[in-house]
Amino acid sequence: SLERLQTILKLTWMRNTLYVG
């Protein structure tokens, strides 16, 4: 569902941000 996809994208974005930071 859209909500699930949005959550996955958010988690991925957070992970990438943590790695970059």
N, CA, C and O atoms as a GROMACS GRO file, in nm:
protein
   84
    1SER      N    1   0.084  -0.120   0.000
    1SER     CA    2   0.000   0.000   0.000
    1SER      C    3   0.088   0.125   0.000
    1SER      O    4   0.208   0.117   0.024
    2LEU      N    5   0.027   0.238  -0.027
    2LEU     CA    6   0.104   0.362  -0.032
    2LEU      C    7   0.168   0.393   0.103
    2LEU      O    8   0.283   0.435   0.109
    3GLU      N    9   0.093   0.372   0.212
    3GLU     CA   10   0.148   0.402   0.345
    3GLU      C   11   0.274   0.320   0.371
    3GLU      O   12   0.372   0.371   0.425
    4ARG      N   13   0.269   0.193   0.332
    4ARG     CA   14   0.384   0.106   0.356
    4ARG      C   15   0.503   0.155   0.277
    4ARG      O   16   0.615   0.162   0.329
    5LEU      N   17   0.481   0.190   0.150
    5LEU     CA   18   0.589   0.238   0.064
    5LEU      C   19   0.647   0.366   0.122
    5LEU      O   20   0.769   0.385   0.123
    6GLN      N   21   0.560   0.455   0.169
    6GLN     CA   22   0.606   0.582   0.225
    6GLN      C   23   0.693   0.555   0.349
    6GLN      O   24   0.795   0.620   0.368
    7THR      N   25   0.651   0.460   0.432
    7THR     CA   26   0.728   0.429   0.552
    7THR      C   27   0.865   0.374   0.514
    7THR      O   28   0.966   0.412   0.573
    8ILE      N   29   0.868   0.284   0.417
    8ILE     CA   30   0.996   0.226   0.373
    8ILE      C   31   1.087   0.335   0.320
    8ILE      O   32   1.206   0.338   0.352
    9LEU      N   33   1.031   0.424   0.238
    9LEU     CA   34   1.113   0.533   0.183
    9LEU      C   35   1.168   0.619   0.295
    9LEU      O   36   1.283   0.661   0.290
   10LYS      N   37   1.085   0.646   0.396
   10LYS     CA   38   1.128   0.730   0.507
   10LYS      C   39   1.242   0.662   0.583
   10LYS      O   40   1.341   0.727   0.618
   11LEU      N   41   1.229   0.533   0.608
   11LEU     CA   42   1.334   0.460   0.679
   11LEU      C   43   1.463   0.460   0.598
   11LEU      O   44   1.572   0.478   0.653
   12THR      N   45   1.450   0.440   0.467
   12THR     CA   46   1.569   0.439   0.381
   12THR      C   47   1.634   0.576   0.382
   12THR      O   48   1.757   0.586   0.390
   13TRP      N   49   1.553   0.681   0.375
   13TRP     CA   50   1.607   0.817   0.375
   13TRP      C   51   1.680   0.844   0.506
   13TRP      O   52   1.790   0.901   0.507
   14MET      N   53   1.619   0.802   0.617
   14MET     CA   54   1.682   0.823   0.748
   14MET      C   55   1.815   0.749   0.754
   14MET      O   56   1.914   0.802   0.805
   15ARG      N   57   1.818   0.626   0.701
   15ARG     CA   58   1.939   0.545   0.704
   15ARG      C   59   2.049   0.614   0.623
   15ARG      O   60   2.163   0.623   0.667
   16ASN      N   61   2.012   0.662   0.504
   16ASN     CA   62   2.109   0.729   0.418
   16ASN      C   63   2.160   0.855   0.487
   16ASN      O   64   2.280   0.885   0.482
   17THR      N   65   2.069   0.930   0.551
   17THR     CA   66   2.109   1.053   0.618
   17THR      C   67   2.208   1.021   0.731
   17THR      O   68   2.307   1.091   0.749
   18LEU      N   69   2.180   0.914   0.806
   18LEU     CA   70   2.269   0.878   0.917
   18LEU      C   71   2.406   0.839   0.864
   18LEU      O   72   2.508   0.875   0.922
   19TYR      N   73   2.407   0.765   0.753
   19TYR     CA   74   2.536   0.723   0.697
   19TYR      C   75   2.615   0.844   0.650
   19TYR      O   76   2.736   0.854   0.674
   20VAL      N   77   2.546   0.937   0.582
   20VAL     CA   78   2.614   1.056   0.529
   20VAL      C   79   2.661   1.143   0.644
   20VAL      O   80   2.771   1.198   0.641
   21GLY      N   81   2.576   1.156   0.748
   21GLY     CA   82   2.610   1.243   0.860
   21GLY      C   83   2.712   1.178   0.947
   21GLY      O   84   2.754   1.235   1.048
   0.00000   0.00000   0.00000
